[in-house]
Amino acid sequence: MTGFSFQLTATNGSARAASFHTPHGAVETPVFMPVGTLGTVKALDPDDLRGAGAGMILANTYHLHLRPGDEAVRDLGGLHRFMAWDGPILTDSGGFQVFSLEGLRRVDEDGVEFQSHIDGSRRRFTPESVIQIQRNLGADVIMQFDHVIPGQSTFAEAQDASDRSIRWLERCLAANGKQRSAGREQRSAISDQRAAGRAASESPSPQALFPIVQGGIHAHLRRDAARAVRGMHDWPGVAIGGLSVGEGKPDMYAMLEVLHPELPADRPRYLMGVGFPEDLIEAVRRGVDLFDCVAPTRMGRNGTAFSSTGRLNIKRAEFRADSRPIDEACDCSACRRFSRAYLRHLYVSDEILGLRLLSLHNVHFLVSLMRGARGAIQAGAFDSWASDWLDRLASGPESQT
């Protein structure tokens, strides 16, 4: 696809280091993508994200559709201009948010009718409308509309959702093809206008549509879904959905092992909604390239910080006079400048700066962790690197929150 490519630079076992090229720049993988649900990574601005080394961020289709509205974002120049982020952006489909509205939504073969959590208005998502919303937002990578179910769902429930997701994928692909054709016509018209010396608005950028492989914790369904997806189209990348939604970690890791030989080796693999350090490491070990999660900023707002020796609960009284940084091995702005005692003071005093600094540290920590994984893969030392990290995270004195 024009503007998108994926080049593997090193492998170490199933772990991969690569470069994913998009119209807004290259992303070095494996990579953690901070989540900017409403067009902002909570408490952080784009300069903070660049300083942390973030290469790509995520925004949410459901939330931006409801507020301020995807057409408003489009009319203001698209999501990149709207939030002043010039790097790559991925938008999820909103499927997880819609299907989380238990009691407020109704599923049929055409799509999902749901009630807005903001004003109670009735809305409807279909595969076609979700593609149009993401087209309006203007992200580099967009997701199909899928049917999300809890992690411990039965085989029958998982099969129904997976099969429906595949049928909806066909409709997303068709809708995306029509919109790409319309985009080419628009770019041609803009080119004609410019040639004639008339003013023209910026043309829409190419977008890469990723399918989402579902199937719950059932190996047979995961394999069938992966094969159906591969047979449908030559995708620029593939997402793995329906994990980290209530199933046990061993089940999640087992499904990644099932999918590793079934997914194209020359395309990026995106594990949706996973962002705890140990899960990132285990997933990289099983061939995953891209990750996102709200955990780093949500935990920061709740007073919890990641560290190389486990999680740290800044609210604990023992940190009242602790002059050490959150993590002495971290070079983020919060760790370079401030002590645990100061951060605790900010948090218990309800000072906004405390939430901001903890969020900044957590995002920086996960971005740096994946940068370290990339270096270990390139050095051919990923297994020992991963084992060292997992041992520290599991047994460190601060592993309990």
C-alpha positions, 0 to 999 in steps of 0.5 A: 500500500502506498505510504506503508511498508514493514521491514524486519531488521532482526529476529531472535527466536519469535521476537522481532525488531522492525521498522513500520513506515507510515505517511507520518513517519517510521515506527521502530518496533516493538513499540508501546503506543500511548493512548490518547482516547479523546485526542489527548494522552491524559495530562500530557501534551505532544512535546511530553510524548516526543520527549518520552520517545513515543513513536506512535499514539492511539485515539478512540473512534467511539469517544471522538465520534461522540465528542467533538464529532468526527466531522468536526475533527475532519473540518478542522484538518484531521486528528493530526492537526487537531491535536498537534501531533505530527507522528503516526496515529492509530484509531481503534474501531470503537468495538470494545467501548460499544460492547462494554455498554452492557444493557445499553446496546443491541447487536444484530447482523447489520451492526450495533445500536447503542446509547451514548454514555454522554447524553443518552442519545441513540447511535448506531455503528456499522462496519461502513459507518466506522470506516467513514468515522475513521476516514474523517479522523484521518488516522494513519492506521484504522481498525475494522469494526469487530464483535468483542466478547469477554475473555472467558466466553464459551466456545459457541459465544466466541465462534459467533463473535469471531464469525461475525467479525469476519463477515463485518471485515468483508464489509469494512474492506469494501467500504474502505475500497470505495473511500480510497477511490473517492480519496484518489478522485479528491486528490486528483481534483485538488491537484487540478486546482493547484495546477490552476493556481486556486487555493485548495485544502490539504488532501487526505492521507492514505490509511492502512486498514488492519483486520482484527483476529478474534476467537476468545481463548479457543485455539481452533477458533483463533487459527480459523479466524487467522486463516480466514483473514489471511485469505481475504486480502493482502493486509498491511498489518494484523491486529489481535483482539479479544485478549486482556479482557478477563482471561488468565494471563496463561490463556493470553500467552497461549493464544499468541503462541497459536497465532504466531505461525498463522500470521504473516511474518512480513507484516506488523502485529498489533496486540490490542489493549495490553500494556503491563510490563510483564505482558509486553515482554511475554508478547514480544517473546511471542512475535508481537510488534505493536501495543497500546493500553490506558494503564500507564496514565490511569495508574499514574492518576491513581498514584501507582508507578511502574519501576524496574523492581515492580510497581510502586504505590506513591501513597504509602507513608514510607515514601514521605521522606524518601529522597530517591527518584521513582526509579533510579534506572529511569531517565524520564523528566520526573525521575531526573528532577523529583523525589518520591517524597515530593511526588507523594506530597503532590499526590496526597495534596491533590496537586495536578502536577503529581498526576502529570508526573506519574503519568509521564513516568509510566508512559516513558517507562513502557516506551523505554522498555520496548526500546530495550527489547528492540536492542536486545533482539538486535543483539541476539540476547532477547531471552536473557534480557526478558528473563532478567526483567521478568525476574525483577518485576516478579520478585522485587521488593516493590512488586506489591501495590 
